[in-house]
Amino acid sequence: MTGENELRHEMYEIQAYKALRMAVEEERDFAAWFTGLMSAVCARTEGGIEGLIAGRPGSWESAGLANWLRTAGCEQQSQREMDEWLAQRLEDDDMTIQERMSE
């Protein structure tokens, strides 16, 4: 990895860690939330599950991730369904932000 790529990697890794820690503390049903989120990512990734694991397709991590995503039904989710799921969450988030700002 070049210096710039390494820095970007560290930045999104830290952001993802913080977001996941916050979700673990805040979500009533973290497993459902995380599965929905990964379904949305999978639906928007070229190649779906295979696209997500393309970097290391033979690794045990990739096999485990692919197995979990298939078991969770991520392959059956269409991009349109996941776009609607994501849009609803973004809309809910915008409403929450607006409500907080008006207080």
Steps between C-alpha positions, in 0.01 A plus 500: 500500500620847423507763772181667379313169465619391842373823654158461332485139620570606857240778480212284381602218733480734799170648378351152448616388845346804668173462306473133589577563868232770510250268330573219745415738784198664335325239285234287668558227242857541383496174303200607290644848452839369393348239268288769335801724461711224347213405268495860376877499448481165323219616270699810402827313441571385147499121510307487829653263753775395262586867448532552874749216542688549173812623678560166676253247360675191639552621855311364800379856573349531154343156522345584837372836381355354180333218695347742749373734227343210309342362818365848581334515158708786368503352150122527478497871571470716191686826462164681487388345830826591667492854358153539655628358831793741499290799391258438789786495748653816355159668513456390863850629578427837334178531699684423824764762421232758414311423822816541704579831330154638576527427873 
